[in-house]
Amino acid sequence: MSSLFFGKKRYVEIEKDIPNINSRMLSKELRDLEANGIVVRKVYYTVPVTIEYELTESGQEFRKVLDVMLEWGLKHRKTTIG
Protein backbone atom coordinates (compact mmCIF):
# COMPACT_ATOMS: atom_id res chain seq x y z
CA MET A 1 0.00 0.00 0.00
CA SER A 2 2.84 2.40 0.76
CA SER A 3 3.80 2.15 -2.90
CA LEU A 4 0.66 4.18 -3.62
CA PHE A 5 1.25 6.92 -1.04
CA PHE A 6 2.63 9.28 -3.68
CA GLY A 7 0.11 8.73 -6.44
CA LYS A 8 -1.33 6.18 -8.80
CA LYS A 9 0.80 3.40 -10.20
CA ARG A 10 0.59 0.55 -12.66
CA TYR A 11 0.82 -3.05 -11.51
CA VAL A 12 4.42 -3.48 -12.71
CA GLU A 13 5.51 -0.34 -10.84
CA ILE A 14 3.98 -1.63 -7.61
CA GLU A 15 5.60 -5.03 -8.16
CA LYS A 16 9.02 -3.37 -8.50
CA ASP A 17 8.47 -1.44 -5.25
CA ILE A 18 7.90 -4.64 -3.25
CA PRO A 19 10.94 -6.91 -3.30
CA ASN A 20 10.42 -10.69 -3.26
CA ILE A 21 6.64 -10.59 -3.83
CA ASN A 22 5.25 -12.96 -6.40
CA SER A 23 2.56 -11.96 -8.88
CA ARG A 24 -0.08 -14.20 -7.34
CA MET A 25 0.32 -12.66 -3.88
CA LEU A 26 0.40 -9.09 -5.19
CA SER A 27 -2.77 -9.67 -7.22
CA LYS A 28 -4.52 -11.13 -4.17
CA GLU A 29 -3.46 -8.23 -1.94
CA LEU A 30 -4.58 -5.63 -4.48
CA ARG A 31 -7.96 -7.38 -4.84
CA ASP A 32 -8.36 -7.42 -1.04
CA LEU A 33 -7.43 -3.74 -0.75
CA GLU A 34 -9.92 -2.92 -3.51
CA ALA A 35 -12.67 -5.01 -1.86
CA ASN A 36 -12.08 -3.13 1.40
CA GLY A 37 -12.27 0.30 -0.22
CA ILE A 38 -8.60 1.16 0.30
CA VAL A 39 -7.54 1.04 -3.35
CA VAL A 40 -9.35 1.77 -6.58
CA ARG A 41 -8.45 -0.05 -9.80
CA LYS A 42 -8.91 1.88 -13.06
CA VAL A 43 -8.85 0.15 -16.43
CA TYR A 44 -8.02 2.15 -19.57
CA TYR A 45 -8.96 0.36 -22.77
CA THR A 46 -5.83 1.16 -24.71
CA VAL A 47 -3.66 -1.24 -26.68
CA PRO A 48 -2.38 -2.90 -24.59
CA VAL A 49 -4.86 -2.37 -21.76
CA THR A 50 -3.53 -0.07 -19.03
CA ILE A 51 -4.50 -0.68 -15.41
CA GLU A 52 -3.69 1.78 -12.63
CA TYR A 53 -4.15 1.54 -8.89
CA GLU A 54 -4.72 4.49 -6.60
CA LEU A 55 -5.57 5.02 -2.94
CA THR A 56 -9.15 5.96 -2.19
CA GLU A 57 -10.02 8.67 0.32
CA SER A 58 -10.15 5.94 2.98
CA GLY A 59 -6.71 4.75 1.90
CA GLN A 60 -5.34 8.27 2.26
CA GLU A 61 -6.87 8.52 5.74
CA PHE A 62 -5.26 5.21 6.71
CA ARG A 63 -1.92 6.65 5.65
CA LYS A 64 -2.27 9.14 8.52
CA VAL A 65 -2.67 6.22 10.93
CA LEU A 66 0.49 4.60 9.60
CA ASP A 67 2.40 7.87 9.89
CA VAL A 68 1.44 8.17 13.58
CA MET A 69 2.45 4.52 14.18
CA LEU A 70 5.82 5.15 12.53
CA GLU A 71 6.37 8.26 14.62
CA TRP A 72 5.53 6.33 17.79
CA GLY A 73 7.84 3.47 16.81
CA LEU A 74 10.75 5.81 16.17
CA LYS A 75 10.17 7.59 19.47
CA HIS A 76 10.06 4.36 21.48
CA ARG A 77 12.61 2.24 19.67
CA LYS A 78 15.37 0.69 21.65
CA THR A 79 18.83 1.30 20.37
CA THR A 80 21.17 -1.64 20.10
CA ILE A 81 24.82 -1.53 20.93
CA GLY A 82 27.24 -3.49 18.91
MOPAC internal coordinates of N, CA, C and O (Angstrom, degrees):
PM7 1SCF
backbone

  N    0.0000 0     0.00 0     0.00 0    0    0    0
  C    1.4410 1     0.00 0     0.00 0    1    0    0
  C    1.5225 1   110.83 1     0.00 0    2    1    0
  O    1.2310 1   120.26 1   143.70 1    3    2    1
  N    1.3225 1   117.10 1   -36.30 1    3    2    1
  C    1.4639 1   119.31 1  -178.46 1    5    3    2
  C    1.5156 1   111.79 1   -62.51 1    6    5    3
  O    1.2310 1   120.26 1   158.50 1    7    6    5
  N    1.3075 1   117.11 1   -21.50 1    7    6    5
  C    1.4608 1   121.36 1   176.76 1    9    7    6
  C    1.5283 1   110.87 1   -61.42 1   10    9    7
  O    1.2310 1   120.70 1   154.98 1   11   10    9
  N    1.3282 1   116.28 1   -25.02 1   11   10    9
  C    1.4644 1   121.04 1  -177.32 1   13   11   10
  C    1.5255 1   113.73 1   -97.75 1   14   13   11
  O    1.2310 1   120.00 1  -176.51 1   15   14   13
  N    1.3202 1   117.61 1     3.49 1   15   14   13
  C    1.4630 1   120.77 1  -177.82 1   17   15   14
  C    1.5258 1   112.45 1   -61.52 1   18   17   15
  O    1.2310 1   119.71 1   153.07 1   19   18   17
  N    1.2970 1   118.15 1   -26.93 1   19   18   17
  C    1.4653 1   120.43 1  -174.64 1   21   19   18
  C    1.5255 1   113.21 1  -109.36 1   22   21   19
  O    1.2310 1   120.46 1  -160.77 1   23   22   21
  N    1.3193 1   116.72 1    19.23 1   23   22   21
  C    1.4540 1   120.23 1   175.83 1   25   23   22
  C    1.5148 1   112.90 1   129.76 1   26   25   23
  O    1.2310 1   121.55 1    -3.08 1   27   26   25
  N    1.3177 1   114.65 1   176.92 1   27   26   25
  C    1.4554 1   120.03 1  -176.92 1   29   27   26
  C    1.5191 1   111.22 1   -71.39 1   30   29   27
  O    1.2310 1   121.98 1   -28.14 1   31   30   29
  N    1.3300 1   113.82 1   151.86 1   31   30   29
  C    1.4589 1   120.26 1  -179.63 1   33   31   30
  C    1.5193 1   110.33 1  -144.55 1   34   33   31
  O    1.2310 1   121.45 1   -23.69 1   35   34   33
  N    1.3162 1   114.83 1   156.31 1   35   34   33
  C    1.4477 1   121.31 1   173.90 1   37   35   34
  C    1.5206 1   108.85 1   -84.71 1   38   37   35
  O    1.2310 1   121.11 1   -18.11 1   39   38   37
  N    1.3169 1   115.48 1   161.89 1   39   38   37
  C    1.4570 1   122.08 1  -177.28 1   41   39   38
  C    1.5302 1   111.68 1   -52.78 1   42   41   39
  O    1.2310 1   120.13 1   131.53 1   43   42   41
  N    1.3219 1   117.36 1   -48.47 1   43   42   41
  C    1.4659 1   121.78 1  -177.33 1   45   43   42
  C    1.5255 1   111.16 1   -61.62 1   46   45   43
  O    1.2310 1   120.13 1   143.36 1   47   46   45
  N    1.3244 1   117.36 1   -36.64 1   47   46   45
  C    1.4665 1   120.72 1   178.58 1   49   47   46
  C    1.5335 1   110.85 1   -65.88 1   50   49   47
  O    1.2310 1   120.88 1   138.57 1   51   50   49
  N    1.3235 1   115.93 1   -41.43 1   51   50   49
  C    1.4666 1   120.27 1   178.30 1   53   51   50
  C    1.5224 1   109.56 1   -64.91 1   54   53   51
  O    1.2310 1   120.81 1   136.88 1   55   54   53
  N    1.3171 1   116.05 1   -43.12 1   55   54   53
  C    1.4668 1   121.29 1   180.00 1   57   55   54
  C    1.5336 1   111.11 1   -59.02 1   58   57   55
  O    1.2310 1   120.24 1   140.35 1   59   58   57
  N    1.3224 1   117.14 1   -39.65 1   59   58   57
  C    1.4703 1   121.25 1   178.79 1   61   59   58
  C    1.5206 1   111.77 1   -68.09 1   62   61   59
  O    1.2310 1   120.31 1   150.39 1   63   62   61
  N    1.3401 1   117.01 1   -29.61 1   63   62   61
  C    1.4667 1   121.50 1  -178.86 1   65   63   62
  C    1.5274 1   113.08 1   -75.42 1   66   65   63
  O    1.2310 1   120.33 1   163.82 1   67   66   65
  N    1.3411 1   116.97 1   -16.18 1   67   66   65
  C    1.4599 1   120.62 1  -175.29 1   69   67   66
  C    1.5280 1   108.63 1  -118.13 1   70   69   67
  O    1.2310 1   120.49 1   -83.14 1   71   70   69
  N    1.3224 1   116.66 1    96.86 1   71   70   69
  C    1.4641 1   119.20 1  -177.54 1   73   71   70
  C    1.5299 1   112.12 1   -63.87 1   74   73   71
  O    1.2310 1   120.96 1   -35.57 1   75   74   73
  N    1.3070 1   115.77 1   144.43 1   75   74   73
  C    1.4707 1   124.09 1   174.56 1   77   75   74
  C    1.5270 1   115.04 1    65.82 1   78   77   75
  O    1.2310 1   119.24 1  -161.72 1   79   78   77
  N    1.3273 1   119.06 1    18.28 1   79   78   77
  C    1.4649 1   119.74 1   174.76 1   81   79   78
  C    1.5185 1   107.70 1   -94.39 1   82   81   79
  O    1.2310 1   120.76 1   -39.14 1   83   82   81
  N    1.3194 1   116.15 1   140.86 1   83   82   81
  C    1.4650 1   117.72 1   176.68 1   85   83   82
  C    1.5281 1   109.12 1   -94.78 1   86   85   83
  O    1.2310 1   120.88 1   -18.76 1   87   86   85
  N    1.3012 1   115.92 1   161.24 1   87   86   85
  C    1.4687 1   121.71 1  -174.68 1   89   87   86
  C    1.5250 1   112.30 1   -59.86 1   90   89   87
  O    1.2310 1   120.70 1   141.63 1   91   90   89
  N    1.3180 1   116.27 1   -38.37 1   91   90   89
  C    1.4666 1   119.86 1  -178.80 1   93   91   90
  C    1.5226 1   110.94 1   -62.78 1   94   93   91
  O    1.2310 1   120.39 1   134.49 1   95   94   93
  N    1.3243 1   116.86 1   -45.51 1   95   94   93
  C    1.4698 1   121.02 1  -179.27 1   97   95   94
  C    1.5224 1   111.33 1   -66.89 1   98   97   95
  O    1.2310 1   120.32 1   137.28 1   99   98   97
  N    1.3345 1   117.00 1   -42.72 1   99   98   97
  C    1.4602 1   119.83 1   179.31 1  101   99   98
  C    1.5237 1   110.68 1   -61.86 1  102  101   99
  O    1.2310 1   120.33 1   135.74 1  103  102  101
  N    1.3204 1   116.98 1   -44.26 1  103  102  101
  C    1.4709 1   120.59 1   178.84 1  105  103  102
  C    1.5205 1   110.76 1   -59.80 1  106  105  103
  O    1.2310 1   120.44 1   135.84 1  107  106  105
  N    1.3405 1   116.76 1   -44.16 1  107  106  105
  C    1.4569 1   120.97 1   179.25 1  109  107  106
  C    1.5329 1   110.82 1   -61.94 1  110  109  107
  O    1.2310 1   120.29 1   133.73 1  111  110  109
  N    1.3207 1   117.06 1   -46.27 1  111  110  109
  C    1.4629 1   120.44 1  -178.96 1  113  111  110
  C    1.5310 1   111.24 1   -63.36 1  114  113  111
  O    1.2310 1   120.06 1   137.86 1  115  114  113
  N    1.3191 1   117.49 1   -42.14 1  115  114  113
  C    1.4665 1   120.17 1   178.77 1  117  115  114
  C    1.5281 1   110.98 1   -64.85 1  118  117  115
  O    1.2310 1   119.97 1   140.94 1  119  118  117
  N    1.3303 1   117.67 1   -39.06 1  119  118  117
  C    1.4707 1   120.43 1   176.36 1  121  119  118
  C    1.5274 1   110.58 1   -62.76 1  122  121  119
  O    1.2310 1   120.63 1   136.54 1  123  122  121
  N    1.3503 1   116.40 1   -43.46 1  123  122  121
  C    1.4718 1   120.10 1   179.05 1  125  123  122
  C    1.5292 1   111.38 1   -63.37 1  126  125  123
  O    1.2310 1   120.32 1   136.13 1  127  126  125
  N    1.3200 1   117.00 1   -43.87 1  127  126  125
  C    1.4658 1   120.67 1   178.44 1  129  127  126
  C    1.5269 1   111.00 1   -62.60 1  130  129  127
  O    1.2310 1   120.78 1   141.86 1  131  130  129
  N    1.3231 1   116.12 1   -38.14 1  131  130  129
  C    1.4658 1   120.10 1   177.77 1  133  131  130
  C    1.5280 1   110.59 1   -67.56 1  134  133  131
  O    1.2310 1   120.27 1   136.15 1  135  134  133
  N    1.3329 1   117.09 1   -43.85 1  135  134  133
  C    1.4670 1   121.49 1   179.94 1  137  135  134
  C    1.5272 1   111.93 1   -62.20 1  138  137  135
  O    1.2310 1   120.82 1   150.12 1  139  138  137
  N    1.3327 1   116.03 1   -29.88 1  139  138  137
  C    1.4660 1   120.73 1  -179.76 1  141  139  138
  C    1.5234 1   113.64 1   -93.12 1  142  141  139
  O    1.2310 1   120.17 1  -172.35 1  143  142  141
  N    1.3247 1   117.28 1     7.65 1  143  142  141
  C    1.4573 1   120.68 1   174.94 1  145  143  142
  C    1.5109 1   114.96 1    75.59 1  146  145  143
  O    1.2310 1   119.89 1  -160.75 1  147  146  145
  N    1.3303 1   117.82 1    19.25 1  147  146  145
  C    1.4577 1   121.73 1  -179.57 1  149  147  146
  C    1.5292 1   111.00 1   -92.08 1  150  149  147
  O    1.2310 1   121.13 1   146.87 1  151  150  149
  N    1.3233 1   115.44 1   -33.13 1  151  150  149
  C    1.4648 1   122.53 1  -176.40 1  153  151  150
  C    1.5180 1   108.95 1  -128.41 1  154  153  151
  O    1.2310 1   120.90 1   -34.58 1  155  154  153
  N    1.3102 1   115.89 1   145.42 1  155  154  153
  C    1.4613 1   120.72 1   173.01 1  157  155  154
  C    1.5273 1   107.76 1  -115.36 1  158  157  155
  O    1.2310 1   121.09 1   -41.69 1  159  158  157
  N    1.3182 1   115.51 1   138.31 1  159  158  157
  C    1.4634 1   123.10 1  -179.93 1  161  159  158
  C    1.5240 1   107.62 1  -107.38 1  162  161  159
  O    1.2310 1   120.78 1   -55.27 1  163  162  161
  N    1.3294 1   116.11 1   124.73 1  163  162  161
  C    1.4703 1   120.77 1  -179.93 1  165  163  162
  C    1.5215 1   109.09 1  -116.59 1  166  165  163
  O    1.2310 1   121.04 1   -51.15 1  167  166  165
  N    1.3176 1   115.63 1   128.85 1  167  166  165
  C    1.4621 1   121.78 1  -179.94 1  169  167  166
  C    1.5228 1   108.53 1  -106.82 1  170  169  167
  O    1.2310 1   120.97 1   -51.96 1  171  170  169
  N    1.3274 1   115.75 1   128.04 1  171  170  169
  C    1.4650 1   122.37 1   176.49 1  173  171  170
  C    1.5196 1   107.05 1  -111.58 1  174  173  171
  O    1.2310 1   120.53 1   -59.14 1  175  174  173
  N    1.3035 1   116.60 1   120.86 1  175  174  173
  C    1.4613 1   121.60 1  -175.25 1  177  175  174
  C    1.5186 1   110.92 1   -82.58 1  178  177  175
  O    1.2310 1   121.98 1  -109.37 1  179  178  177
  N    1.3172 1   113.81 1    70.63 1  179  178  177
  C    1.4536 1   122.54 1   175.69 1  181  179  178
  C    1.5297 1   107.02 1  -104.48 1  182  181  179
  O    1.2310 1   120.28 1     0.27 1  183  182  181
  N    1.3075 1   117.08 1  -179.73 1  183  182  181
  C    1.4578 1   120.88 1   175.41 1  185  183  182
  C    1.5081 1   108.27 1  -117.23 1  186  185  183
  O    1.2310 1   118.94 1   -69.52 1  187  186  185
  N    1.3244 1   119.63 1   110.48 1  187  186  185
  C    1.4758 1   127.07 1    -5.78 1  189  187  186
  C    1.5278 1   110.70 1   -73.59 1  190  189  187
  O    1.2310 1   121.36 1   -12.47 1  191  190  189
  N    1.3231 1   115.01 1   167.53 1  191  190  189
  C    1.4669 1   121.07 1  -179.24 1  193  191  190
  C    1.5342 1   109.14 1   -61.02 1  194  193  191
  O    1.2310 1   120.81 1   -43.42 1  195  194  193
  N    1.3212 1   116.05 1   136.58 1  195  194  193
  C    1.4585 1   122.21 1   177.79 1  197  195  194
  C    1.5222 1   108.47 1  -107.89 1  198  197  195
  O    1.2310 1   120.69 1   -48.48 1  199  198  197
  N    1.3216 1   116.28 1   131.52 1  199  198  197
  C    1.4613 1   121.30 1   177.87 1  201  199  198
  C    1.5160 1   107.96 1  -124.77 1  202  201  199
  O    1.2310 1   120.85 1   -51.25 1  203  202  201
  N    1.3373 1   115.97 1   128.75 1  203  202  201
  C    1.4599 1   121.56 1   178.71 1  205  203  202
  C    1.5206 1   109.60 1  -121.61 1  206  205  203
  O    1.2310 1   121.57 1   -30.64 1  207  206  205
  N    1.3228 1   114.60 1   149.36 1  207  206  205
  C    1.4534 1   121.82 1   176.88 1  209  207  206
  C    1.5217 1   107.95 1  -118.44 1  210  209  207
  O    1.2310 1   121.69 1   -36.36 1  211  210  209
  N    1.3332 1   114.37 1   143.64 1  211  210  209
  C    1.4670 1   120.04 1  -177.77 1  213  211  210
  C    1.5213 1   108.57 1  -148.96 1  214  213  211
  O    1.2310 1   120.45 1   -32.59 1  215  214  213
  N    1.3363 1   116.75 1   147.41 1  215  214  213
  C    1.4512 1   120.16 1   176.34 1  217  215  214
  C    1.5221 1   110.23 1   -69.60 1  218  217  215
  O    1.2310 1   120.79 1   -38.98 1  219  218  217
  N    1.3100 1   116.09 1   141.02 1  219  218  217
  C    1.4594 1   121.41 1   172.66 1  221  219  218
  C    1.5252 1   107.88 1   -80.61 1  222  221  219
  O    1.2310 1   120.81 1     0.29 1  223  222  221
  N    1.3115 1   116.06 1  -179.71 1  223  222  221
  C    1.4670 1   120.42 1   175.99 1  225  223  222
  C    1.5309 1   109.74 1   -60.85 1  226  225  223
  O    1.2310 1   120.34 1   140.33 1  227  226  225
  N    1.3300 1   116.96 1   -39.67 1  227  226  225
  C    1.4639 1   120.80 1   177.43 1  229  227  226
  C    1.5233 1   110.82 1   -63.83 1  230  229  227
  O    1.2310 1   120.54 1   140.51 1  231  230  229
  N    1.3257 1   116.57 1   -39.49 1  231  230  229
  C    1.4626 1   120.83 1   177.47 1  233  231  230
  C    1.5116 1   111.72 1   -62.87 1  234  233  231
  O    1.2310 1   120.48 1   140.04 1  235  234  233
  N    1.3290 1   116.69 1   -39.96 1  235  234  233
  C    1.4685 1   120.64 1   177.61 1  237  235  234
  C    1.5268 1   110.68 1   -66.01 1  238  237  235
  O    1.2310 1   120.36 1   141.93 1  239  238  237
  N    1.3281 1   116.92 1   -38.07 1  239  238  237
  C    1.4676 1   120.41 1   177.71 1  241  239  238
  C    1.5229 1   110.51 1   -65.44 1  242  241  239
  O    1.2310 1   120.12 1   141.01 1  243  242  241
  N    1.3341 1   117.38 1   -38.99 1  243  242  241
  C    1.4562 1   121.09 1   179.10 1  245  243  242
  C    1.5259 1   110.94 1   -64.90 1  246  245  243
  O    1.2310 1   120.55 1   149.81 1  247  246  245
  N    1.2970 1   116.55 1   -30.19 1  247  246  245
  C    1.4681 1   120.71 1   176.86 1  249  247  246
  C    1.5284 1   109.99 1   -57.27 1  250  249  247
  O    1.2310 1   120.59 1   140.75 1  251  250  249
  N    1.3334 1   116.48 1   -39.25 1  251  250  249
  C    1.4653 1   120.61 1   178.87 1  253  251  250
  C    1.5251 1   110.59 1   -61.14 1  254  253  251
  O    1.2310 1   120.72 1   140.90 1  255  254  253
  N    1.3262 1   116.23 1   -39.10 1  255  254  253
  C    1.4696 1   120.97 1   177.86 1  257  255  254
  C    1.5219 1   109.88 1   -62.65 1  258  257  255
  O    1.2310 1   120.32 1   134.33 1  259  258  257
  N    1.3161 1   117.00 1   -45.67 1  259  258  257
  C    1.4621 1   121.01 1   179.51 1  261  259  258
  C    1.5228 1   111.75 1   -63.59 1  262  261  259
  O    1.2310 1   120.24 1   141.67 1  263  262  261
  N    1.3198 1   117.15 1   -38.33 1  263  262  261
  C    1.4644 1   120.69 1   177.63 1  265  263  262
  C    1.5297 1   111.23 1   -61.27 1  266  265  263
  O    1.2310 1   120.32 1   137.23 1  267  266  265
  N    1.3339 1   116.99 1   -42.77 1  267  266  265
  C    1.4675 1   121.18 1   178.91 1  269  267  266
  C    1.5263 1   109.87 1   -65.75 1  270  269  267
  O    1.2310 1   120.00 1   139.56 1  271  270  269
  N    1.3340 1   117.60 1   -40.44 1  271  270  269
  C    1.4673 1   120.97 1   178.53 1  273  271  270
  C    1.5334 1   110.54 1   -63.74 1  274  273  271
  O    1.2310 1   120.33 1   139.30 1  275  274  273
  N    1.3177 1   116.98 1   -40.70 1  275  274  273
  C    1.4642 1   120.58 1   177.97 1  277  275  274
  C    1.5219 1   110.62 1   -63.45 1  278  277  275
  O    1.2310 1   120.86 1   134.70 1  279  278  277
  N    1.3202 1   115.96 1   -45.30 1  279  278  277
  C    1.4613 1   120.48 1   178.95 1  281  279  278
  C    1.5297 1   110.67 1   -59.42 1  282  281  279
  O    1.2310 1   120.19 1   135.87 1  283  282  281
  N    1.3289 1   117.25 1   -44.13 1  283  282  281
  C    1.4535 1   121.47 1   178.74 1  285  283  282
  C    1.5310 1   110.29 1   -62.43 1  286  285  283
  O    1.2310 1   120.46 1   134.82 1  287  286  285
  N    1.3206 1   116.72 1   -45.18 1  287  286  285
  C    1.4596 1   121.12 1  -179.50 1  289  287  286
  C    1.5190 1   112.60 1   -60.77 1  290  289  287
  O    1.2310 1   120.66 1   138.68 1  291  290  289
  N    1.3175 1   116.35 1   -41.32 1  291  290  289
  C    1.4643 1   120.15 1   178.81 1  293  291  290
  C    1.5283 1   111.26 1   -67.29 1  294  293  291
  O    1.2310 1   120.83 1   142.86 1  295  294  293
  N    1.3095 1   116.03 1   -37.14 1  295  294  293
  C    1.4614 1   120.96 1  -179.46 1  297  295  294
  C    1.5348 1   110.98 1   -68.04 1  298  297  295
  O    1.2310 1   120.36 1   143.92 1  299  298  297
  N    1.3217 1   116.92 1   -36.08 1  299  298  297
  C    1.4605 1   121.02 1  -173.42 1  301  299  298
  C    1.5213 1   114.31 1  -106.82 1  302  301  299
  O    1.2310 1   120.40 1  -167.40 1  303  302  301
  N    1.2952 1   116.84 1    12.60 1  303  302  301
  C    1.4774 1   118.15 1  -179.51 1  305  303  302
  C    1.5213 1   109.93 1   -71.42 1  306  305  303
  O    1.2310 1   122.19 1   -29.47 1  307  306  305
  N    1.2868 1   113.41 1   150.53 1  307  306  305
  C    1.4570 1   119.51 1   177.16 1  309  307  306
  C    1.5188 1   107.46 1   -99.31 1  310  309  307
  O    1.2310 1   121.27 1   -49.66 1  311  310  309
  N    1.3045 1   115.18 1   130.34 1  311  310  309
  C    1.4497 1   119.09 1   179.11 1  313  311  310
  C    1.5182 1   109.46 1   -81.86 1  314  313  311
  O    1.2310 1   121.28 1   -35.12 1  315  314  313
  N    1.3087 1   115.16 1   144.88 1  315  314  313
  C    1.4664 1   119.15 1   178.55 1  317  315  314
  C    1.5122 1   109.34 1  -106.33 1  318  317  315
  O    1.2310 1   120.94 1   -33.97 1  319  318  317
  N    1.2649 1   115.81 1   146.03 1  319  318  317
  C    1.4677 1   121.76 1   178.61 1  321  319  318
  C    1.5196 1   107.27 1  -105.47 1  322  321  319
  O    1.2310 1   121.15 1   -46.44 1  323  322  321
  N    1.2886 1   115.41 1   133.56 1  323  322  321
  C    1.4431 1   117.13 1   174.41 1  325  323  322
  C    1.4395 1   111.62 1   130.42 1  326  325  323
  O    1.2310 1   120.10 1   180.00 1  327  326  325

